[in-house]
Amino acid sequence: MGEFKGIPIVDSQPAGTRPAPVPSGAKYQTPQGFTAIKDGVKSSANAGAFVPGRKPEWLRAQLPVGQRYDAVRSVVHEHRLATVCEEAKCPNIGECWNAGTATLMLMGAVCTRACRFCAVDTGNPRGWLDADEPRNTAKTVELMRLKYVVLTSVNRDDLADGGAAHFAACVREIKTLNPGTAVEALTPDFQGVLTDVETVVDSGLDVFAQNVETVRRLTHPVRDPRAGYEQTLRVLAHAKQHRPDVLTKTSLMLGLGESETEIGETMDDLRAVGVDILTLGQYLQPTVNHLAIERWVTPEEFARYRQWGLGKGFRECVSGPLVRSSYRAEQALKGNNVGLGANGIADRNESGPA
């Protein structure tokens, strides 16, 4: 099968014929002809060190194996789609894919930004887009029989509209082919251009998400210099003002050095712009080249932060060590921490979300 979006695919080819894996932090050439950096951050002598010792027991995730996992992976690869599950090394990929759900990543697997927490490859795609992606995305949703799909994408600052029209086209194709499917769009910030935000919000989606990622003080160096705390707040505020019927959502990583006071202040800022749903999860350092983890946030702390969020007026505050933006997204309005226990930890004896 060769390569998928510049990422080697493990398949049935003899070992000697497969593309050599690209080391993390190294440059490589994509099939589209542009240069990218594997895992988004160059190797550096100043790389953050991994937290010593074993991960806490509560951070154990289901291994990405199983018949359902293989079937989902096959469908995604057949239709030339990238998933954030793979590209961002999500720890929940086994649980979610074995439950037949996935978050699809649009506009390729190479981002124009280089946030220091993110393992998506970075580079300049120089305007490249897959014209077949909207139809392929809709067909994949149909084949996977999804009733709720999360679409996300890399940042595409190389495009005049940041990819807003392409993102919207994917949503419309899904709704046309799968009218009963709810669509959540976890989008770039479109450099704060609000007309581009409107293009996506008007596409027929049900939930609009843009991640603030961390508290104001830590925005830089955590996020790329082109991203910003206030910029994300403006995007979320405008989405809600433009379409009050569309739910708005954002995510906050913990364990990067933020204080509890800053967590509360961030919640207040998000509620002030009308954000409906907040997710809280533990930051996990994807490679040694990325930001180091400052602390492990305990399940008890996540439970307390969830109660803070609910007390401040969020319709739901999904909170737990392995929670990510799109984790069990279809259950976000059930008021039960998307089926997680009171401490934010899933029952690993279950096959996944219903």
Stockholm file with secondary structure:
# STOCKHOLM 1.0

chainA/1-354         MGEFKGIPIVDSQPAGTRPAPVPSGAKYQTPQGFTAIKDGVKSSANAGAFVPGRKPEWLRAQLPVGQRYDAVRSVVHEHRLATVCEEAKCPNIGECWNAGTATLMLMGAVCTRACRFCAVDTGNPRGWLDADEPRNTAKTVELMRLKYVVLTSVNRDDLADGGAAHFAACVREIKTLNPGTAVEALTPDFQGVLTDVETVVDSGLDVFAQNVETVRRLTHPVRDPRAGYEQTLRVLAHAKQHRPDVLTKTSLMLGLGESETEIGETMDDLRAVGVDILTLGQYLQPTVNHLAIERWVTPEEFARYRQWGLGKGFRECVSGPLVRSSYRAEQALKGNNVGLGANGIADRNESGPA
#=GR chainA/1-354 SS CCEETTEECCCSSCGGGSCCCCCTTCEEECTTSCEEETTSSCCCTTCCCCCSSCCCGGGCCCCSCSHHHHHHHHHHHHTTCEEHHHHTTCTTHHHHHHTTCCEEEESCSEESCCCTTCCSEEECCTTCCCTTHHHHHHHHHHHHTCSEEEEEECCCTTSTTTTHHHHHHHHHHHHHHCTTCEEEEECCCGGGCHHHHHHHHTTSCSEEECCCBSCGGGHHHHSCTTCCHHHHHHHHHHHHHHCTTSEEEEEEEESSSCCHHHHHHHHHHHHHTTCCEEEEEECCCCSTTSCCCCCCCCHHHHHHHHHHHHHTTCSEEEECTTCCTTTTGGGTTSSSGGGCCTTSCCCTTSCSCC
#=GC SS_cons         CCEETTEECCCSSCGGGSCCCCCTTCEEECTTSCEEETTSSCCCTTCCCCCSSCCCGGGCCCCSCSHHHHHHHHHHHHTTCEEHHHHTTCTTHHHHHHTTCCEEEESCSEESCCCTTCCSEEECCTTCCCTTHHHHHHHHHHHHTCSEEEEEECCCTTSTTTTHHHHHHHHHHHHHHCTTCEEEEECCCGGGCHHHHHHHHTTSCSEEECCCBSCGGGHHHHSCTTCCHHHHHHHHHHHHHHCTTSEEEEEEEESSSCCHHHHHHHHHHHHHTTCCEEEEEECCCCSTTSCCCCCCCCHHHHHHHHHHHHHTTCSEEEECTTCCTTTTGGGTTSSSGGGCCTTSCCCTTSCSCC
//
